[in-house]
Amino acid sequence: MIYELYYWPGIQGRGEYVRLALEDAGARYVDTALLPEKKGGGVAALDRFLEGEDIARPPFAPPFLRAGRQVIGQTANILLFLGGRLGLAPRDSAGKLWTHQLQLTIADFVVEIHDTQHPIAGSLYYEEQKAAARRRSKVFVAERLPKFLGYFERVLERNRARGPWMVGGRATYADLSMAQVIAGLHYAFPRATRAAMPAYPRLAALHGEVFARPRIKRYVASRRRLAFNNEGIFRHYRELDQP
Ligand SMILES: N[C@@H](CCC(=O)N[C@@H](CS)C(=O)NCC(=O)O)C(=O)O
């Protein structure tokens, strides 16, 4: 199976959670965001599925994954599908559901992180909602960041299995996503994140372990991994980074 990942070109965004799973498993996939339109990539590739009249089960938004005849949307749903196939989820149904639950909570966290710089609307420029972004970021750093990080730290603490992972004794796609969120927070809110992380030693360790995994290391060093930038979900605006 050669998977096809569809996502916006130029940013890591939510596509990155899927990429990390595919890369960690050494799966064969085509990242259409890296292909020129002439070769079936870019935004035109997305539009074929988002707007094509012949798509029986259209996704609402990227990322989506094509696996043979199936087109699967929603990041957590894609990872639920890939988890079992790539050996990045437990085999038992309770474990699968728990991993999915963690991924959905990560998705909630990602929305709130995004909303710090776009609190009014994603369709407006940051500059048009700067004052609201400042207020939102202040509350985010003071209340929501510790609430989410504290929750995931507790999840790690309560996992009785040995090792740095959230579910059992092996890494799951939720661990890869969690590490990506921490990396993104360091980019977007460097001061606030540096100040916060000592309270979450297990999360800090998970982050380190994920980015030390050989395939992830190779991926991060490759040209396939785009750098964080201010077009993506994690954006750095100095004025919002208030520890
Ligand atoms: N819940 C979806 C959200 C998907 C989403 O918001 N995708 C963004 C890019 S990261 C998008 O293109 N949204 C278009 C829109 O919401 O109109 C997921 O986790 O995959």
The ligand as a Gaussian input file, in Angstrom:
#p B3LYP/6-31G(d) Opt

LIG

0 1
 N      -10.794000      18.645000      12.902000
 C      -10.055000      18.652000      11.680000
 C       -9.716000      20.082000      11.341000
 C       -9.237000      20.216000       9.941000
 C       -8.852000      21.655000       9.657000
 O       -9.264000      22.597000      10.340000
 N       -8.035000      21.821000       8.620000
 C       -7.561000      23.152000       8.290000
 C       -6.105000      23.123000       7.919000
 S       -5.149000      22.574000       9.300000
 C       -8.376000      23.699000       7.135000
 O       -7.960000      23.710000       6.000000
 N       -9.585000      24.147000       7.455000
 C      -10.459000      24.763000       6.500000
 C      -11.704000      25.258000       7.179000
 O      -11.901000      24.973000       8.362000
 O      -12.459000      25.944000       6.507000
 C       -8.785000      17.802000      11.845000
 O       -8.314000      17.638000      12.977000
 O       -8.269000      17.283000      10.843000

